[in-house]
Amino acid sequence: MKGKKKNRPEIKFEIQRAEDKKIWKMFAKHHYLSSSHNNAAHVYVTLINDEIAGFLSVLHLPHPIAKNLKMVHRLVILPDYQGAGFGLRFLNEIGKLYKKENYRYSIVTSAPSLIFSLKKNILWRCKFYGRQKSNTGDLHGKGKNGSKNRLTASFEMK
């Protein structure tokens, strides 16, 4: 039957603030760059059909002029839930919370699927796309997990 939509199951999507930051241990091995986590970050988990499926943490970025910068520190969706748009939905919902409180909200990533999704999403503006040229100890060039020679993108929620 051409043109008919298949019946899809309803998906329950829920976000919770995580008070116990040890939840990161469940997600660390699935992060594409690093298993480390900054304890100062605000931590959130997403539940899909009442099962923990994702982790997102946000750091306040100190800046001499702009006092309202928040940046995604880690975003991980467990393998069984990847590819269905849950990561972008999670990222957007947390972003709306921070935007509502008049914060700027951004993310830097080198994950190709996330870059692709953010580039075509109307809620996000791409601020940088390419390879970092210098290794001056900045956020993008630091240490073994730095992104000096990787293709990276920086996005800010509109």
C-alpha positions as CSV (number, residue, x, y, z in Angstrom):
1,M,0.0,0.0,0.0
2,K,1.9,2.9,-1.3
3,G,1.7,6.3,0.5
4,K,0.4,4.9,3.8
5,K,2.3,5.7,7.0
6,K,3.3,2.8,9.1
7,N,2.0,2.8,12.7
8,R,4.9,3.8,14.9
9,P,5.1,3.1,18.6
10,E,4.8,6.1,20.9
11,I,8.1,7.1,22.4
12,K,8.3,8.6,25.9
13,F,11.1,11.1,26.0
14,E,12.0,12.6,29.4
15,I,14.8,14.7,30.7
16,Q,16.0,14.9,34.3
17,R,18.7,16.9,36.1
18,A,21.2,14.4,37.6
19,E,22.3,15.3,41.1
20,D,24.7,12.4,41.2
21,K,27.5,13.2,38.8
22,K,28.8,9.6,39.0
23,I,26.3,8.8,36.3
24,W,29.0,9.8,33.8
25,K,30.7,6.5,34.4
26,M,27.9,4.8,32.6
27,F,28.5,7.0,29.5
28,A,32.3,7.6,29.6
29,K,33.3,4.7,27.4
30,H,30.8,5.8,24.7
31,H,32.2,9.4,24.3
32,Y,34.0,9.7,21.0
33,L,37.0,11.7,22.4
34,S,37.4,11.5,26.1
35,S,36.3,9.7,29.2
36,S,37.1,12.6,31.5
37,H,34.4,14.9,32.9
38,N,34.5,18.3,34.6
39,N,32.8,18.0,38.0
40,A,31.7,21.6,37.8
41,A,29.3,20.9,34.9
42,H,25.5,20.7,35.3
43,V,24.4,17.2,34.4
44,Y,21.3,15.9,32.7
45,V,20.1,12.5,31.6
46,T,17.4,11.6,29.1
47,L,15.1,8.6,29.5
48,I,13.5,7.0,26.5
49,N,10.6,4.8,27.5
50,D,11.8,5.0,31.1
51,E,15.3,3.7,30.3
52,I,18.4,5.9,30.6
53,A,19.5,6.6,27.1
54,G,21.6,9.8,27.1
55,F,23.9,12.2,29.0
56,L,24.5,15.9,28.6
57,S,26.5,18.2,30.7
58,V,26.9,22.0,30.5
59,L,29.7,24.2,31.8
60,H,29.7,27.9,32.4
61,L,32.4,29.6,30.4
62,P,34.2,32.4,32.2
63,H,34.6,35.4,29.9
64,P,35.9,38.9,30.7
65,I,33.0,40.6,29.0
66,A,30.1,38.2,28.4
67,K,29.0,36.7,31.7
68,N,26.2,34.5,30.2
69,L,28.1,31.8,28.2
70,K,27.1,28.2,28.7
71,M,28.8,25.4,26.6
72,V,28.0,21.8,26.2
73,H,30.8,19.8,27.9
74,R,29.7,16.2,27.0
75,L,26.8,14.8,25.0
76,V,26.5,11.0,24.7
77,I,23.6,8.9,23.5
78,L,24.0,5.2,24.2
79,P,24.5,3.1,21.1
80,D,21.1,1.4,21.1
81,Y,19.4,4.9,20.8
82,Q,21.8,6.6,18.3
83,G,20.6,7.6,14.9
84,A,17.0,8.4,15.8
85,G,17.4,12.1,16.6
86,F,17.4,11.8,20.3
87,G,20.7,13.6,20.8
88,L,19.6,16.6,18.8
89,R,16.3,16.7,20.7
90,F,18.1,16.4,24.0
91,L,20.5,19.2,23.0
92,N,17.7,21.5,21.9
93,E,15.6,20.9,25.0
94,I,18.4,21.8,27.4
95,G,19.3,24.7,25.2
96,K,15.8,26.1,25.5
97,L,16.1,26.0,29.3
98,Y,19.3,28.0,29.2
99,K,18.0,30.4,26.6
100,K,14.9,31.0,28.7
101,E,17.3,32.2,31.5
102,N,19.1,34.5,29.0
103,Y,22.2,32.5,28.6
104,R,24.1,31.9,25.3
105,Y,24.3,28.2,24.6
106,S,26.9,26.6,22.4
107,I,28.7,23.4,21.5
108,V,31.9,22.5,19.7
109,T,32.0,19.1,18.1
110,S,33.9,17.0,15.6
111,A,31.2,14.3,15.4
112,P,30.2,14.2,11.7
113,S,26.6,13.2,12.4
114,L,26.1,16.0,14.9
115,I,27.7,18.6,12.7
116,F,25.4,17.5,9.8
117,S,22.3,17.7,12.1
118,L,23.2,21.1,13.5
119,K,24.0,22.6,10.2
120,K,20.5,21.9,8.8
121,N,18.7,22.8,12.1
122,I,17.1,26.3,12.1
123,L,17.7,26.7,15.9
124,W,21.5,26.7,15.5
125,R,24.0,29.0,13.8
126,C,27.4,27.7,12.8
127,K,30.1,30.0,14.1
128,F,33.2,28.0,12.9
129,Y,33.8,25.1,10.6
130,G,37.2,23.7,9.7
131,R,40.5,22.8,11.2
132,Q,42.2,24.8,13.9
133,K,45.5,26.4,12.7
134,S,47.3,27.0,16.0
135,N,48.1,25.0,19.1
136,T,48.2,27.9,21.6
137,G,46.7,25.9,24.5
138,D,43.2,27.1,23.7
139,L,40.1,25.0,24.0
140,H,40.5,23.5,20.5
141,G,44.2,22.7,20.5
142,K,44.9,21.4,24.0
143,G,46.3,18.0,24.9
144,K,45.9,14.6,23.2
145,N,42.1,15.1,22.8
146,G,42.4,18.6,21.4
147,S,41.1,19.2,17.9
148,K,44.1,20.9,16.3
149,N,44.1,18.5,13.3
150,R,40.5,17.4,13.3
151,L,37.6,19.0,11.4
152,T,35.5,20.7,14.1
153,A,32.5,22.9,14.2
154,S,31.3,25.4,16.7
155,F,27.6,26.2,16.9
156,E,25.5,28.6,19.0
157,M,21.8,28.3,19.6
158,K,19.9,31.3,18.1
